Amino acid sequence: MVEIFKTNVNNKRLAKILLNALHNHFPAFSFNFDLDDCDRILRVQGEDISFAIMRIMRMVQEHSIEICLFEDQQ
């Protein structure tokens, strides 16, 4: 399963800090940023992500980062 989040992360240094923190707290999931995308996408991949969505969002927000689930506009 993959969840996609919109963020306001705007540099690689901050992305790396967040990725390290997320990997430490959620080792069963894979995380990556697409900072070239206009929505500064954070992708999370793993089994049964749904139970951790709110915890992931709270953790990112604790770093003063805006984050929300990406809503498909199709």
Secondary structure, 3 states (H helix, E strand, C coil): CEEEEEECCCCHHHHHHHHHHHHHHCCCCEEEEECCCCCCEEEEECCCHHHHHHHHHHHHHCCCCCEEECCCCC
